[in-house]
Structures are given as structure tokens and as C-alpha cells.
Amino acid sequence: MQLGLGLGLCLGCAWAAPLSPWCLSAQLRRPGDFVLGGLFPFGKDTLNLAARSEPTLLLCDRLFTDGLIWALAMRFAIEQINNSSWLLPGLTLGYDMRDTCFEPLVALQPSLLFLTRNGTRAIGVLCDYSEYQPRVAAVIGPHKSDLCLLTAKLFSSFLIPQVSYGASSEALSNTELYPSFYRTVPSDKNLVEAVVLLLNHFGWNWVATVASDDEYGRGAQALFLSMAGTNSICIAFEGLIPTELAEPDATKQLENTIKLINSTKVNVIVLFAHSVPAQALLQHSLAMGLGKKVWLGSEAWLLSDIATSVPNIQSVGTVLGFVMRTGTVPGFQEFVAELFSSVAQEEFCRRSRELSGLEDTEVLDAHCGQCGNVTLGDIWPMLGVTPVQPVHVAVYSVAHALHRALGCTSKECPKTPVRSWQLLHFMNTLPFEVNGQSFRFDQSHGTNTGYKLILWDWRDGTVTYLPVGDYDQSLYVRTSQIQFHTPDKKEPTSECFRRCQPGQFRRIKGFNLCCYDCTDCSENTFWSSTDSTSCSPCPQHQWAPTRSTRCHDRTERFLSWDEPLAVALLTLVALTAALSCGAALLFLQHLQSPLVQLAGGARSLLALLWLLLQSLSCCLHVGRPSAALCPLQQLCYALCLNGCLSSLLPKALEVTLVTEFPHCAPRLLRWVTHGRAWLVVAVSILTQVLLCWCHLHLGPDYLVADYESLPREVLLVCGTQSWAAFALLHGYNSCLAFICFLCTFMVQTPGRRYNVARGITFATFIYFIIWIFFLVIFATLRTVLRAVTQICTILATTLGILGSYFVPKCYILVFRPDLNTRDYCQNLSDEQPEEDRQ
């Protein structure tokens, strides 16, 4: 049976032979100054373009339309270049296109043919290939990654440029293994990045991934698995489906894959496969009632009529995927239409058989089998779907490299020999322009033109590839244009567990990132992102409550004037100051009375004045502390207390000299009584002033912003910088109090006499008790109560001295004036001389 081809070629495969032979016409070969080899799929894995009535037609006899279109695109680009007056003027490009039949062993045979020395049938085995001239200057193709992995090793050995128009495997990016391999399509790494961004865009983190068991599928799936793990996407199932559907276990493997996907309850399936395995998987999913899912795919099957030809394919769910963003090739469709109209089918097929008889059977064992009858109407719909720009750009990349290697001008090209390896430098470094668009090979010898996100849009049983987004380093999705298969037309959810609520983080359970418990963020931490596995701590100056989504600024905490506790303490301060003033006025009124003279006379007024200042110093601890205020707090307290104790010191020394050291008393009493007693007071106060100066230089108190003691506030307190300086400042007062205590606690007063020493004893004793509690509390407190403690200590010390030393005397002055006599209140120093005289 003889069938005519109106396309300029007659192709067939005799599958009985170990390696499939070809039937090629002169339309696929043309001599030239430089010949480009072409590897295109014309055989197996084909489309049924027209209704076939002859049952004897084999699958390999059906012309693979995409391969035909790519071959025509190569021929069109070469004819454009040959007709150009500026790219390779004076030179012609020839071409030699061969069939791969999608089989690695089949593709190997023409590859070896391209490597033969020009004009011979032999491949030279040489130590130096710098002068070796193969049959072709460069090779365009093949399309599939697994074929390129085989052929690229051969061509890289001879450093012959090979430019693929469809191989996307990331393994081919290794320029050390494949130094002469180039491609005009993005690598699978770019595709997988786009898929991961799309999953994150819709919040799908529980997905299944299926790939065809070939180089493209396995490589893309491996890349996807690695990127998914770093982007919080969990893989519920990963599997491979066979590419050879005729294998005995192919059907069982497909059915097991569908069952496992169904058991995971995922709603999103990422499919990396070519058209025939993808068709088989979709067909089995419908037959086994998998249910509607979101299918994410790639150009390898999305644009193929094979996948859309599955019966009831509209029920599979929502099909989304990325296809290369390619431009149009002006004039190509007109070129194809003119080619079809200019060829007489019967005449062409007859000439095809004649030319096939002229083929060198020793080279390719050419044999023309049956040919399918393909018309322009069969191929025309695919011209708008099959991307031809990558083939066009591939041819032009070699032409531009030849232009630069030869040193061509806009008028002529020198006809000098150029070796294939010399083209690599120019292909690596310089950009080239095709139809007004600039292209350049990157470091991995690829071009990244970006992707379009398309949706299968079914209208009246016909699929339309609707663009709904773009990807070029970043993803943009027109979500409103996507009608999902759900009842509300919104995107379905695909999660292992529910999403955590705001303010909760994911606590991973086991080894699966998608298996987790939702845990509330603790205090002073906040939830920073939707899929965070921990809560972020707030900055030091901020706080957050439990299960918070943001931090709040801390408020300052100190003992403010309007706090109830501060008001109560200030009231007590006022009462203490009033009591000091009242006692001072009463002593001033009775200054010359025996009781006041016994208490120290004018020195007792000075002591009351210091107690008044000491009680008023409590105000320094109320309000917002500052760097200038903090050093004054301890200094004022120490200095006021020292003034009071210094005023009592002469009386204590006087008592102990009279009672304990009577023999020394006449000689020493003049230093602690009358006018010289003021010298003792002055020296003691000056000593304390010197210690205050040392405290300022050794380590004064400073302002502390405490962010740890309170959960929501920053505590402003005056901190102790140096405990040694603190001890030096207050140690002197403790020594004075201790001296006064030792001088008075054992003194015995004769009956019916006022015991002035007992007041000093109790005053100093109360001082020591208060300071024992004060030091323990003050050293450990880090709250606002630190200021309260200090105020309470000052007031307790003041009231202790007032209550034990001055209040009893005020009581006698007011209520028992009859006791305010010289006999009852006689100074011990006044009677000592009389005893000596006896």
C-alpha cells in the first residue's frame, strides 16, 4: 500500500529490527558550507492526527507532530539565515536531520554518524582533536533529557556544540561533565522553584508527587523533594509510574499508585511526566474513582493532546501548571502553509521512494515503510501550541557563534575553516539577538525565559489553555481567574493538620514536618508567621501576653507620687517631720530647763533638725528616678543620720566617762561637754562628708532599667554599683551607733534620777534591728518595693530615735513639768566634782 505525504518527508519505523531504521527524503538533508545536525522525534509516542481506517498501520508509522514541527522550525531558521545578508553573508548552512524515535539506542546511531570525519564514514581515534573536522559543525537537539544525557557525553568528548530545545534535566547543568551542551529552555530547577512558590501561595503543604520513571521525571521529582523540605511542604506520597505501558506490571503499578494517593487524602498532586505516562495515570485515576484533585504539571504533558484525549478528563479536577514563556516566530506558520500547498502528494511520495533507494544502506540501512497521510489541517492546530522558538533560538545561537568565530562583517564572511570546539568560546561569552529579543547562555549553559502559569479551562468539551499567572524570579498569580473544582470555586485546602490560630506555633511531632500540635506562644513571645515552628521573643523594651501576635511597648514602673502606697508613706513622712518639728519647738521653748540641758541642750535641737531633714529625704525615693537623683538618695540618708548620731555622741561619751572611768573623767570631760562638744560633732560630720565624697568616686548608685523583674513593665530603680562603697558610706554611722550603745547600755542611774543613757541605748538598739532587716531586704529586692523599703527604713530609724530618746522628754516637758527639776535631771558631770571632794 502506498500513501502520499504532502509534507516533504516520508518517515517510518520497522520495529522488527534491533535498531529502528529511517525513511528520510531529501527534504531533511541539504549540503552547505557548514552543516548542522538535527535530532528530532518522528517515530514512537505519536499523535493520532487523523482517523485511520487501515488496521495495519503500526504506532511507529504515525508521524509525531511535535517532532515534525520542530524539524520544520529548524529548516525555517536555516533558510532565514541563508537568505540573510548580514549574519553569514556568502556562506550557506546545511542541515542533516535524523529520527530518534524517543529511543536512546536509536538516537545513538545518528549521533555517531555526526561524529564521523567529514567526507568519510569513520570516527578518528586521536590524541589531539584540535584539527579534527566532524561531519557537522553543531547539533540541534534532541528533545528529551535522557537522550541528551547519552548524546551529550559523545559530543562533549569532541567538543561539538549541542543545543537542545527541550531537555530540562538539572543534571545537564554540570558544565564539567557536559562542557559543549547548551539548551534554550529553562532547567527543571527553575520549574520546581515555580511549583514550590505556587504551593506556598495557596497554602498547600500536604501534597503527593508522582513522576515518570525516566531521567526527566526522576530528576524533577528529586529537585522538588529537596526544595519542598526547606519550604515547609510535606510529601504525603512520592512514587514513580512506568514509561513503558506495555510492560506486564505497568497496570498494577499505576493502580497501586492511585490507591496510595487516595489513602493520604491529599488534594494536590504534583506530576512530573511526559504525555503518555501522564495520560495513563489520569485515565486510571478516573477509572478507580480517585476524586477531583488539583493536578500541578509541566509542559511535558500539559499541552499534549494525548493527556486531554482521556475520556471524561474534565472530571479529574483542576489542572494547573507551568509552561515556558516563549515568543512567536514571525513567518513560520506561513512557511508551513506554503510548504504544504507547494508539494504534490503523489509526486512527492514517488520521489521519496526514489531518493530512499539512493541512500547508502551501509550507513543507515534506510527502508521506507508505510507512511501516514497527514494534511495541513492535521498539523495546523498544533502550530499554535508546540513551542518552536527554542528551536529557532538554538539554530541562531550557532549561527551567531559562526559569525563571530569567522570574523564576519555585514557584507561578507571569510571562507576559512572553523573547528567545532572554536565555537564554544563565542557561545559562552556573547549575547545574541533573535527577532529583536536578546538571549544569552548563563553559567550552566542554559537560558531562563520564565514561565506562564496556565489552567485547563473546559468550554463545551474543548480545553483552552488559560494564562493565569507568570513566574520570572518571582511568582504572580491572578487568583480571581482560576475556577477550582470546589463548590464555591475557591482553592481547596491540602494540609495534614489544621492551621494554627494566630498566637500559636507548630510543635512538630515525630519526623514529619506536617504532623504537629498547636501550642500557645508564652508570655513575652509572639507569633511571627503562619507556619512558624517557634515563637519569636519580644525585644527587650517590649512585652507580649500569652498567645500574642505582636509585642507592646513596656511602660515605666517606679513609685509614683499618686500611688496609694506612696500617698500613705508620704503621709507618714509628714507626720514624722511634724513630730520632729514639734519636739524641736518644745525643746527650744524649754532650752534652759534641766531636762533639755541633760539631753544635750542646743545639740539636741541640732539632732532634731537632722531628723527632720532625714524624714524629708524620703521624698527623693518617690517619683521617676534619674541618673542625677540616684546618688543623692544614699548620701542624704547617711549624712542626716550621721548628724543625729554625732549630736548624741558627746552625751554618750560623757555618761561613760562619769560612770565607768571616774578617775579619768575630770581630765577628759571638758572635751565632750560645753563648747568643745561641738568640736566632736563637727569632726564627726566632716568625717562623714569625706566618706560621702569617697562614695561618689568609688561607686555611687546609678539608674537601672530592669526588664526582667516585671513581665509588662520596665522597672526603674537606683541600683547599687559598689557594695564596698555602700559599706564605707553607712559603716561609719554603724560605728557611731555601736560606740553610743557600748557607752550607755550598762549605765546605772541612782534612784529618783532621770536615766538619760537609756534613751541613747534604745535608740541605737532600734537602729541596729532596723538595719539588719533593711540590708537583707534591700540586697534582694528588684521591684518597686526597693524604694518602699528604703523609705520605711528611713522613717523607722527616725521614729525609733524620736520615740526612744526625744518623745519621753517631750512627755515630761508637757505632762510632768514637776520632774523637770535640777534634782531629777541633774547632769552627771555636774555632780562628779562633789563626789571627788568627798
C-alpha positions in Angstrom: 0.0 0.0 0.0 1.4 3.4 -1.0 0.3 6.6 0.8 1.4 10.0 -0.2 2.9 12.7 2.1 2.3 16.3 1.3 4.9 17.4 3.8 8.2 17.0 2.1 9.3 13.8 4.0 8.3 10.2 4.4 9.1 8.5 7.7 8.6 5.1 9.2 9.9 2.6 11.7 10.3 -1.1 11.2 10.1 -2.3 14.8 11.1 -5.8 13.9 14.7 -4.7 13.5 17.0 -4.4 16.6 17.5 -0.7 15.8 14.8 1.2 14.1 15.8 2.3 10.6 14.5 5.5 9.0 13.0 6.6 5.7 14.2 10.1 5.0 13.9 12.2 2.0 16.0 14.9 0.6 13.8 17.4 2.4 15.6 16.5 5.6 19.1 17.0 4.3 20.8 19.8 2.5 24.5 20.4 2.0 26.2 23.7 2.9 29.5 25.3 3.9 28.6 24.3 7.5 26.2 21.5 8.3 24.0 21.4 11.4 22.9 18.0 12.7 19.3 17.7 13.9 17.8 15.1 16.2 14.0 15.1 16.2 11.4 12.5 17.3 9.5 11.3 14.3 8.6 7.8 15.4 7.3 6.2 18.6 5.0 8.0 21.1 3.0 9.7 18.4 -0.3 11.5 18.0 -3.2 10.0 16.0 -3.8 13.1 13.9 -6.4 11.7 11.5 -8.9 8.9 11.6 -7.1 5.7 10.5 -9.2 3.1 8.6 -6.2 0.8 7.9 -5.7 -1.5 10.8 -2.3 -2.5 9.5 -0.8 0.9 10.4 1.7 0.5 13.3 2.1 3.0 16.1 5.6 3.9 14.9 4.2 4.7 11.4 2.2 7.7 12.9 4.1 10.9 12.4 5.0 12.6 15.7 3.6 16.0 15.1 5.8 17.9 17.5 8.9 16.4 16.0 7.7 17.4 12.6 7.1 21.0 13.7 10.5 21.2 15.4 12.2 19.9 12.3 10.3 22.4 10.1 11.3 25.2 12.6 15.0 24.2 12.2 14.7 24.3 8.4 12.8 27.6 8.5 15.6 29.2 10.7 18.3 27.9 8.4 16.6 29.2 5.4 16.2 32.6 7.1 19.9 32.7 7.9 20.9 31.7 4.4 18.7 34.4 3.0 20.1 37.0 5.4 22.6 39.5 4.0 24.3 40.3 7.3 24.6 37.2 9.5 26.6 34.7 7.3 26.9 36.6 4.0 28.4 34.5 1.3 28.0 31.2 3.3 25.3 28.7 3.4 24.2 26.5 6.3 23.2 22.9 5.5 21.3 20.5 7.7 21.1 16.8 8.3 18.0 15.8 10.4 17.7 12.4 11.9 15.0 10.5 13.8 15.4 9.5 17.4 12.1 7.5 17.8 12.4 8.6 21.5 14.8 5.7 22.0 18.4 6.2 23.4 19.9 3.4 21.2 18.1 4.8 18.1 19.5 8.3 18.9 23.0 6.9 19.3 23.2 5.9 15.7 22.8 9.3 14.0 25.0 10.8 16.8 27.8 8.5 15.8 27.2 9.4 12.2 27.6 13.2 13.1 30.9 12.4 14.8 32.4 10.8 11.7 35.2 12.7 9.9 33.8 15.0 7.2 33.7 13.1 3.9 34.3 9.7 5.5 32.4 7.0 7.4 35.0 6.7 10.2 35.5 8.3 13.6 39.1 9.1 14.2 40.6 7.9 17.4 43.2 10.6 18.1 45.2 12.1 20.9 44.6 15.6 19.6 41.3 16.6 18.1 42.2 20.3 17.6 42.3 19.8 13.8 39.5 17.2 13.7 36.6 18.2 11.4 33.4 16.1 12.0 30.6 15.8 9.6 28.6 18.6 11.3 29.6 21.9 12.9 27.0 21.6 15.7 24.0 19.6 16.7 20.4 20.8 17.4 18.5 18.5 19.8 17.4 16.1 20.9 14.3 16.9 22.9 14.3 14.6 25.9 16.7 14.7 28.8 17.5 11.0 28.8 18.6 11.2 25.2 20.7 14.3 25.8 22.5 12.7 28.8 23.6 10.0 26.3 24.4 12.1 23.3 26.0 15.0 25.3 28.7 12.7 26.5 29.6 11.8 23.0 29.6 15.4 21.6 31.4 16.8 24.7 34.2 14.3 24.0 34.7 16.0 20.7 33.7 19.5 22.0 31.0 19.7 19.3 28.3 22.3 20.4 25.0 20.6 21.1 22.0 22.9 21.7 18.8 21.2 23.0 15.4 22.7 22.5 13.7 20.7 25.2 16.0 18.9 27.6 15.4 20.4 31.1 17.2 17.9 33.4 19.3 19.7 36.1 22.0 17.1 35.7 22.8 18.6 32.3 23.7 21.9 34.1 27.1 20.3 35.1 29.4 22.0 32.6 32.3 19.9 33.8 30.7 16.7 32.6 29.0 18.3 29.6 31.1 21.3 28.5 29.7 21.5 25.0 26.0 21.1 25.9 23.6 24.1 25.7 19.9 24.5 25.9 17.4 27.2 25.0 14.9 26.2 27.7 15.0 26.7 31.5 16.2 23.8 33.7 14.0 21.8 35.9 15.4 23.7 38.9 13.5 26.8 37.7 10.4 24.8 37.1 10.5 23.3 40.6 11.1 26.7 42.2 7.9 28.0 40.5 5.9 24.9 41.7 7.0 25.4 45.3 6.1 29.1 45.2 2.7 28.2 43.8 2.1 25.7 46.6 3.1 28.3 49.2 0.9 30.8 47.5 -2.2 28.7 48.1 -1.0 27.3 51.5 -0.8 23.7 50.2 1.7 21.9 52.5 0.4 18.3 52.2 0.9 17.0 48.7 1.6 13.9 46.7 4.2 13.8 43.9 4.3 11.4 41.0 6.9 11.2 38.3 7.6 9.1 35.2 10.4 6.6 35.6 12.8 8.3 33.3 15.5 10.9 33.6 13.1 13.9 33.4 10.7 12.6 36.0 13.2 11.3 38.5 15.4 14.4 38.2 12.5 16.9 38.6 11.0 14.9 41.5 14.3 14.8 43.3 14.7 18.5 43.0 11.1 19.0 44.2 11.6 16.8 47.2 14.7 18.8 48.3 13.1 22.2 47.8 9.8 21.1 49.5 11.6 20.1 52.7 13.2 23.6 53.0 9.9 25.4 52.4 7.7 23.6 55.0 5.9 21.5 52.3 5.3 17.9 53.4 5.2 15.0 50.9 2.4 12.6 51.8 3.4 10.2 48.9 6.1 10.0 46.3 6.0 7.5 43.5 7.2 6.6 40.0 5.0 5.4 37.2 6.3 3.4 34.2 7.0 4.9 30.9 6.7 1.6 29.0 3.0 0.9 29.4 3.3 -2.4 27.6 5.3 -3.9 30.5 3.5 -6.6 32.4 3.5 -4.8 35.8 2.7 -1.3 34.4 -1.1 -1.5 35.1 -0.6 -2.9 38.6 2.0 -0.2 39.4 -0.4 2.5 38.2 -3.3 1.1 40.3 -1.1 0.9 43.4 -0.1 4.5 42.9 -3.7 5.6 42.8 -4.6 3.6 45.9 -1.7 5.1 47.9 -2.6 8.6 46.8 -6.2 8.0 47.9 -5.1 6.8 51.3 -3.2 10.0 52.0 -6.3 12.2 51.5 -4.2 14.9 49.8 -6.0 17.3 47.5 -2.9 18.3 45.4 -0.8 16.1 43.2 2.4 17.3 41.6 3.0 15.3 38.4 6.3 15.3 36.5 5.9 13.1 33.5 5.7 13.0 29.7 2.4 12.9 27.9 1.9 9.1 27.6 2.6 8.2 31.3 0.6 11.2 32.4 -2.3 10.0 30.2 -2.2 6.6 31.8 -2.2 8.0 35.4 -5.1 10.3 34.7 -7.0 7.5 33.0 -6.6 5.1 35.9 -7.4 7.8 38.5 -10.8 8.4 36.8 -11.4 4.7 36.4 -10.7 4.0 40.1 -12.7 6.9 41.4 -9.9 8.9 42.9 -12.0 12.0 43.1 -11.3 15.5 42.0 -7.9 16.9 42.8 -5.6 19.8 41.9 -3.1 18.5 39.4 0.1 20.5 39.0 2.1 19.7 35.9 4.6 20.9 33.4 4.8 21.5 29.8 5.8 17.9 29.2 2.2 16.8 29.4 0.0 19.9 29.9 0.0 21.0 26.3 -0.3 17.5 24.8 -3.5 16.3 23.2 -2.7 12.8 24.5 -3.5 13.9 28.1 -6.6 15.8 27.1 -7.9 12.8 25.0 -8.7 10.8 28.1 -12.4 10.1 28.3 -14.2 12.2 30.9 -11.0 14.1 31.6 -13.0 17.1 32.7 -13.9 15.2 35.9 -10.2 14.9 37.0 -10.4 18.2 38.9 -8.3 21.3 38.4 -5.3 21.2 36.2 -2.6 23.9 36.7 0.9 24.0 35.5 3.8 26.0 34.2 4.9 26.2 30.5 7.8 28.0 29.1 7.2 31.7 28.2 8.2 31.6 24.5 7.6 34.2 21.8 6.3 33.7 18.4 8.4 33.1 15.3 7.2 35.6 12.6 6.5 33.9 9.3 6.7 30.3 10.5 3.1 29.5 10.0 3.1 31.0 6.6 6.2 28.9 5.8 4.4 25.7 6.8 1.3 26.6 4.8 3.3 27.4 1.7 5.2 24.1 2.1 2.1 22.1 2.2 0.5 23.9 -0.7 3.5 23.6 -3.0 4.0 19.9 -2.7 2.0 17.4 -4.8 1.4 14.4 -2.5 1.7 11.6 -5.1 4.7 13.1 -6.9 6.4 13.7 -3.5 5.9 10.2 -2.3 7.2 8.8 -5.6 10.3 10.9 -5.4 10.7 10.0 -1.7 11.0 6.3 -2.7 13.4 7.1 -5.4 15.6 9.1 -3.0 15.4 6.5 -0.4 16.8 4.0 -2.9 19.8 6.3 -3.3 20.6 6.2 0.5 23.7 4.4 1.5 22.3 1.3 3.1 25.6 0.5 4.7 25.3 3.8 6.7 21.7 3.7 7.9 20.0 0.7 6.3 17.3 3.1 5.1 14.0 1.4 4.4 10.8 3.3 3.7 7.9 1.6 5.3 4.3 2.7 5.3 3.7 6.5 5.6 0.7 8.2 7.1 -1.4 10.7 5.2 -1.0 13.9 7.0 -2.6 17.1 5.8 -2.2 20.8 6.7 -5.5 20.6 8.6 -4.0 17.9 10.8 -0.9 19.8 11.8 -2.3 23.4 11.8 -3.8 23.3 15.3 -0.5 22.2 16.8 1.4 25.2 15.3 -0.1 27.5 18.0 0.6 25.1 20.8 4.0 23.5 20.1 6.8 25.9 21.1 9.1 26.5 18.2 11.1 29.5 19.4 13.6 27.3 21.4 14.5 25.5 18.1 14.7 28.8 16.3 16.9 30.3 19.0 19.1 27.2 19.1 19.9 27.5 15.3 20.5 31.2 15.6 22.9 30.7 18.6 25.1 28.5 16.4 24.9 31.0 13.5 25.9 33.9 15.7 28.8 31.9 17.1 29.9 31.1 13.5 29.6 34.8 12.6 32.0 35.8 15.4 34.4 32.8 15.0 34.8 33.6 11.3 35.1 37.3 11.9 32.2 38.1 9.5 31.3 41.6 8.6 27.9 42.8 7.4 29.0 42.2 3.8 31.0 39.0 3.8 32.4 36.1 5.7 35.9 34.8 5.2 35.8 31.2 3.9 38.3 29.9 6.5 38.0 26.6 8.3 36.5 26.8 11.7 36.6 23.8 14.1 33.6 23.0 16.2 35.4 23.5 19.5 36.2 27.1 18.5 32.6 28.0 18.6 32.3 27.2 22.3 34.0 30.4 23.4 31.7 32.6 21.5 28.6 30.8 22.7 29.7 31.1 26.3 30.5 34.8 26.4 28.5 36.9 24.0 24.7 37.6 23.8 22.9 37.2 20.5 19.7 38.6 19.2 16.8 36.8 17.6 13.7 38.7 16.2 14.5 41.7 18.3 14.9 39.7 21.6 18.2 39.3 23.3 19.4 35.9 24.6 22.4 34.7 26.4 23.6 31.4 27.9 24.2 31.5 31.6 26.9 29.8 33.6 25.2 26.5 33.3 24.8 26.9 29.5 21.0 27.5 29.7 18.5 30.3 29.1 15.8 31.2 31.6 13.0 32.9 29.7 10.5 32.4 32.6 7.2 30.5 32.7 3.5 31.1 32.3 1.0 29.6 34.7 -1.8 28.0 32.7 -5.2 26.5 33.6 -7.1 23.8 31.7 -10.3 25.7 31.0 -13.0 23.5 29.6 -15.7 25.1 27.5 -18.2 23.0 25.6 -15.9 19.9 25.8 -12.9 21.7 24.4 -9.9 22.6 26.5 -8.4 26.1 26.4 -5.0 26.9 28.0 -5.9 29.9 30.0 -2.9 32.0 31.3 -3.5 32.8 35.0 0.0 33.9 36.2 3.6 34.4 35.5 6.9 33.3 37.0 10.2 35.1 36.4 12.3 35.0 39.7 9.0 35.8 41.5 5.5 34.4 41.1 2.4 36.4 40.2 -1.0 34.6 40.2 -4.3 36.0 39.0 -6.3 34.0 41.6 -9.6 35.5 40.6 -9.3 34.0 37.1 -8.9 30.4 38.5 -12.1 28.5 38.9 -11.4 25.5 41.0 -13.4 22.3 41.1 -14.8 23.0 44.6 -18.4 24.0 45.1 -17.5 27.6 45.9 -14.9 27.7 43.1 -12.2 28.6 45.7 -8.9 26.8 46.2 -9.2 23.7 48.3 -7.1 23.0 51.4 -4.4 20.4 51.4 -3.0 20.2 54.9 -2.0 17.3 57.2 -3.4 19.1 60.2 -5.4 22.3 60.7 -3.6 25.6 60.6 -2.7 27.0 64.0 -4.6 30.0 65.2 -2.9 33.4 65.5 -0.6 33.4 68.5 0.1 29.6 68.2 3.2 27.9 66.9 3.6 24.4 65.5 5.3 21.9 67.8 6.5 19.1 65.5 5.6 15.6 66.4 7.9 12.9 65.2 9.8 13.4 61.9 7.1 14.7 59.6 7.0 18.5 59.4 3.3 18.4 58.8 2.4 16.5 62.0 2.3 19.0 64.8 0.4 20.3 67.8 -0.6 23.9 68.0 0.9 25.5 71.1 0.2 28.9 72.5 3.1 31.4 72.5 4.3 32.0 76.0 4.5 35.4 77.7 6.9 37.9 76.1 7.0 36.0 72.9 4.8 36.5 69.8 3.7 34.6 66.7 5.7 35.8 63.7 4.5 33.8 60.7 1.7 31.3 59.8 3.9 28.2 59.6 6.4 29.1 62.3 7.7 26.3 64.5 8.6 28.6 67.3 7.6 31.9 68.8 9.9 34.9 68.4 11.0 36.7 71.6 9.9 40.3 72.0 12.6 43.0 72.0 13.9 44.0 75.5 11.8 47.2 75.5 8.6 45.4 74.6 6.3 42.7 76.1 3.6 40.4 74.9 0.8 38.4 76.7 0.3 34.7 76.2 -0.8 33.8 72.6 0.1 37.2 71.2 0.7 38.2 67.6 2.7 41.3 68.3 4.6 43.0 71.1 3.7 46.1 73.1 5.9 48.8 74.4 6.7 48.5 78.1 5.6 51.2 80.5 7.9 52.6 83.1 7.4 51.3 86.6 8.5 53.3 89.7 7.0 54.6 92.9 4.9 57.4 91.5 3.5 60.3 93.6 -0.1 59.3 93.0 0.1 55.7 94.0 -1.9 54.8 97.2 1.2 53.3 98.8 3.2 56.4 98.0 0.5 58.6 99.4 0.4 56.6 102.6 4.2 56.8 103.0 4.2 60.5 102.3 1.6 61.0 104.9 3.7 59.1 107.4 6.7 61.2 106.3 4.7 64.4 107.0 3.7 63.1 110.5 7.3 62.2 111.2 8.5 65.6 110.1 5.8 67.3 112.2 6.8 65.2 115.2 10.4 66.3 114.7 9.4 69.9 114.3 7.1 69.7 117.4 9.8 68.2 119.5 12.3 70.8 118.3 9.9 73.7 119.2 9.2 72.2 122.6 13.0 71.8 123.3 13.6 75.3 122.0 10.9 76.6 124.4 12.5 74.8 127.4 16.1 75.1 126.2 17.4 76.2 129.6 15.4 73.7 131.6 17.3 71.0 133.4 15.8 68.2 131.3 16.8 69.8 128.0 20.2 70.6 129.3 20.5 67.0 130.4 19.5 65.8 126.9 22.3 67.9 125.3 20.8 71.3 125.2 21.4 73.0 121.8 22.9 69.8 120.4 19.6 68.1 120.9 18.0 70.8 118.7 20.6 70.0 116.1 19.8 66.3 116.3 16.1 67.1 115.8 16.9 69.2 112.8 18.9 66.4 111.2 16.0 64.0 111.9 13.6 66.5 110.2 15.9 66.5 107.1 16.2 62.8 107.3 12.4 62.3 107.2 12.1 64.8 104.3 14.8 62.8 102.4 12.2 60.1 101.8 10.8 62.3 99.0 13.9 61.6 97.0 12.7 58.0 96.7 9.3 58.9 95.2 8.8 59.7 91.5 10.8 58.8 88.5 14.4 58.2 89.4 17.1 59.7 87.3 20.9 59.4 86.9 21.4 62.6 89.0 18.9 61.7 91.7 20.1 58.2 92.5 23.5 59.1 94.1 21.7 61.7 96.3 19.4 59.1 98.0 22.1 57.2 100.0 24.2 60.4 100.6 21.3 62.3 102.2 20.3 59.4 104.4 23.8 58.7 105.6 24.6 62.4 106.2 21.4 63.2 108.1 21.7 60.1 110.2 25.3 60.9 110.9 24.3 64.4 112.0 21.8 63.0 114.5 24.2 60.4 115.9 27.1 62.9 116.1 24.9 65.1 118.2 24.2 62.2 120.6 27.8 61.1 120.7 29.1 63.7 123.2 26.4 62.8 125.7 27.2 59.1 125.4 30.9 59.7 125.9 30.1 62.0 128.9 28.0 59.2 130.5 30.6 56.5 130.1 33.4 58.7 131.4 31.5 59.6 134.5 30.2 56.2 135.3 32.9 53.8 134.0 36.1 55.9 134.2 35.6 58.3 137.1 39.4 58.8 137.7 39.8 60.0 134.1 36.6 62.0 134.0 38.0 65.3 135.4 40.7 65.4 132.7 38.6 64.3 129.7 35.1 65.6 130.4 36.0 69.1 129.1 36.3 67.5 125.5 32.7 66.2 125.5 30.9 68.9 127.4 30.1 72.6 126.9 31.7 74.2 123.8 34.2 71.5 123.0 31.4 69.0 122.5 30.5 70.9 119.3 34.0 70.2 118.1 33.4 66.5 118.4 30.1 66.9 116.5 31.8 68.9 113.7 34.7 66.4 113.3 32.2 63.5 113.1 30.1 65.3 110.5 33.2 66.3 108.5 34.4 62.7 108.6 31.0 61.6 107.1 31.3 64.2 104.4 34.7 62.9 103.4 33.2 59.4 103.2 30.4 60.7 101.0 33.0 62.1 98.7 34.7 58.7 98.6 31.4 57.0 97.9 30.8 59.3 94.9 34.2 58.4 93.4 34.2 54.7 94.2 30.8 53.7 93.0 27.7 55.8 93.6 24.2 54.4 93.0 23.1 54.6 89.3 19.8 54.3 87.4 18.9 50.8 86.4 16.3 49.9 83.7 15.3 46.4 84.8 13.4 44.5 82.0 13.4 41.1 83.8 11.7 41.6 87.2 8.3 42.7 85.8 6.6 41.0 82.8 5.0 44.0 81.2 6.9 47.0 82.6 10.4 48.3 82.8 11.4 48.8 86.4 13.3 52.0 87.0 15.3 51.7 90.2 18.5 53.0 91.7 21.0 50.2 91.7 24.0 49.8 94.0 27.1 50.0 91.9 29.6 49.1 94.6 28.7 47.4 97.8 32.1 48.3 99.2 31.4 52.0 98.7 27.9 51.4 100.2 29.5 49.7 103.3 32.0 52.6 103.6 29.2 55.2 103.5 27.0 53.5 106.1 29.7 51.8 108.1 30.8 54.9 109.8 27.3 55.6 111.1 27.1 52.0 112.4 30.4 52.6 114.3 29.0 55.7 115.9 25.8 53.9 116.9 27.8 51.0 118.2 30.0 53.4 120.3 26.9 55.1 121.7 25.4 51.7 122.5 28.5 50.5 124.3 28.8 53.7 126.3 25.3 53.6 127.6 23.8 50.1 127.8 25.4 49.2 131.2 25.0 52.6 132.9 23.1 52.5 136.2 21.4 55.7 137.4 20.8 56.4 141.1 17.1 56.2 142.2 14.8 59.2 141.5 17.1 60.4 138.8 16.4 60.6 135.1 18.4 58.0 133.2 19.5 59.9 130.0 21.7 57.0 128.9 18.7 54.6 128.5 17.3 56.7 125.6 20.5 56.5 123.7 20.7 52.8 124.3 17.3 52.1 122.9 17.7 54.5 120.0 20.9 52.7 118.8 19.4 49.3 119.5 16.4 50.0 117.4 18.8 51.4 114.7 20.7 48.0 114.6 17.5 45.9 114.4 16.1 48.0 111.6 19.3 47.8 109.6 19.6 44.1 109.9 16.2 43.7 108.2 16.9 46.5 105.8 20.2 45.0 104.4 18.6 41.6 103.8 15.6 43.0 102.0 17.4 45.8 100.2 20.0 43.4 98.7 17.5 41.0 97.3 14.6 43.2 96.2 14.4 44.2 92.5 11.0 45.7 92.4 9.4 49.0 93.2 9.3 47.8 96.8 13.0 48.6 96.9 12.2 52.3 97.1 9.4 51.5 99.6 11.9 49.5 101.8 14.3 52.4 101.8 11.6 54.9 102.8 10.3 52.6 105.5 13.9 52.2 106.8 14.4 55.9 107.0 11.1 56.5 108.7 11.6 53.6 111.1 15.1 54.9 112.1 13.8 58.4 112.5 10.8 57.3 114.6 12.9 54.9 116.6 15.3 57.7 117.7 12.4 60.1 118.2 10.4 57.6 120.2 13.2 56.3 122.3 15.1 59.5 123.0 13.1 62.6 122.4 9.4 61.7 123.0 9.9 60.6 126.6 11.5 64.0 127.4 8.7 65.8 125.5 6.2 63.9 127.6 7.9 65.1 130.8 8.0 68.7 129.5 4.3 68.7 128.6 2.7 66.4 131.1 5.2 66.1 134.0 6.8 69.5 134.4 7.2 68.7 138.1 10.0 66.3 137.2 11.8 69.0 135.2 14.0 69.9 138.2 17.7 70.1 138.8 17.5 67.3 141.4 15.8 64.9 139.0 17.5 65.9 135.9 21.0 66.7 137.2 23.9 66.2 134.8 26.3 63.5 135.9 29.2 65.8 135.1 27.9 68.4 137.5 27.9 66.1 140.5 31.1 64.4 139.8 33.3 67.1 141.3 31.3 66.9 144.6 32.0 63.2 144.8 35.6 63.7 144.2 35.7 66.3 147.0 34.2 63.8 149.4 
